[in-house]
């Protein structure tokens, strides 16, 4: 079974990305947020997928964790560029999750 701190980081990141995704869609300049929205979606999906893979003891969990770390890092870097509170919180959750994923690899 996976480390509970990794499971928690994945779940928190998924929730932060889903919230950021939704909040970005409500921003006045949605077009400016398109990369953030796209990465939020990718990041939430890979975090959820890795969480499931870990729970079923997937033989490729390390490879998925490696991809998850890269996507989380990309999402964190994108969200850091925006001043919105939801983006800043998402960037923090993504950076924490990327670090946790790297412990698996």
C-alpha positions in Angstrom: 0.0 0.0 0.0 1.2 3.5 -0.8 2.4 6.0 1.8 -0.6 7.9 3.2 1.2 11.2 2.8 1.4 10.6 -0.9 -2.3 9.7 -1.1 -3.1 12.9 0.8 -0.9 15.0 -1.4 -2.5 13.5 -4.5 -6.0 14.1 -3.2 -5.3 17.7 -2.1 -3.7 18.4 -5.4 -6.7 17.0 -7.3 -9.1 19.1 -5.3 -7.0 22.2 -5.7 -6.8 21.7 -9.4 -10.5 21.1 -9.8 -11.3 24.2 -7.8 -8.8 26.3 -9.8 -10.2 24.9 -13.0 -13.7 25.9 -12.1 -12.6 29.3 -10.7 -10.6 30.1 -13.8 -13.7 29.6 -15.9 -15.4 32.4 -13.9 -12.5 34.9 -14.5 -13.2 37.9 -16.6 -10.5 37.1 -19.1 -11.0 33.3 -19.5 -8.9 33.3 -22.7 -5.8 34.4 -20.6 -6.4 31.5 -18.3 -6.6 28.8 -21.0 -3.2 27.2 -20.2 -4.0 27.2 -16.5 -7.4 25.6 -17.2 -5.8 23.0 -19.5 -3.1 22.1 -17.0 -5.5 22.0 -14.0 -7.5 19.4 -15.9 -4.5 17.3 -16.8 -3.1 17.5 -13.3 -6.4 16.6 -11.6 -6.8 13.6 -13.9 -3.3 12.2 -13.4 -3.5 12.7 -9.6 -6.7 10.7 -9.5 -5.3 8.1 -11.8 -2.2 7.7 -9.7 -4.2 7.5 -6.5 -6.2 4.6 -8.0 -3.1 2.9 -9.4 -1.5 3.0 -6.0 -4.5 1.5 -4.3 -4.5 -1.4 -6.7 -0.7 -1.9 -6.4 -0.1 -1.2 -10.1 3.1 -2.6 -11.4 3.6 0.7 -13.3 3.0 3.0 -10.3 6.5 4.4 -10.4 6.2 5.4 -14.1 2.8 7.0 -13.5 4.3 8.9 -10.4 7.1 10.2 -12.6 4.6 11.5 -15.2 2.4 12.9 -12.4 5.4 14.8 -10.9 6.1 16.4 -14.3 2.5 17.4 -14.8 2.1 18.7 -11.3 5.3 20.8 -11.7 4.1 22.2 -15.0 0.7 23.1 -13.4 2.4 24.7 -10.4 4.6 26.8 -12.7 1.6 28.0 -14.7 -0.5 28.8 -11.7 2.3 30.7 -10.1 2.1 33.2 -12.9 -1.4 34.3 -11.9 -2.3 36.4 -8.9 -5.6 34.8 -8.2 -5.9 33.2 -4.8 -7.1 29.9 -6.3 -4.1 29.8 -8.6 -1.6 30.4 -5.8 -3.2 27.7 -3.7 -3.2 25.3 -6.6 0.5 26.1 -7.3 1.3 25.3 -3.7 -0.7 22.0 -3.7 0.9 21.0 -7.1 4.4 21.7 -5.9 3.9 19.6 -2.8 2.4 16.8 -4.8 5.2 16.8 -7.4 7.7 16.5 -4.5 5.7 13.6 -3.0 5.5 11.8 -6.4 9.3 12.1 -6.8 9.7 10.1 -3.6 8.1 7.1 -5.3 10.4 7.2 -8.3 
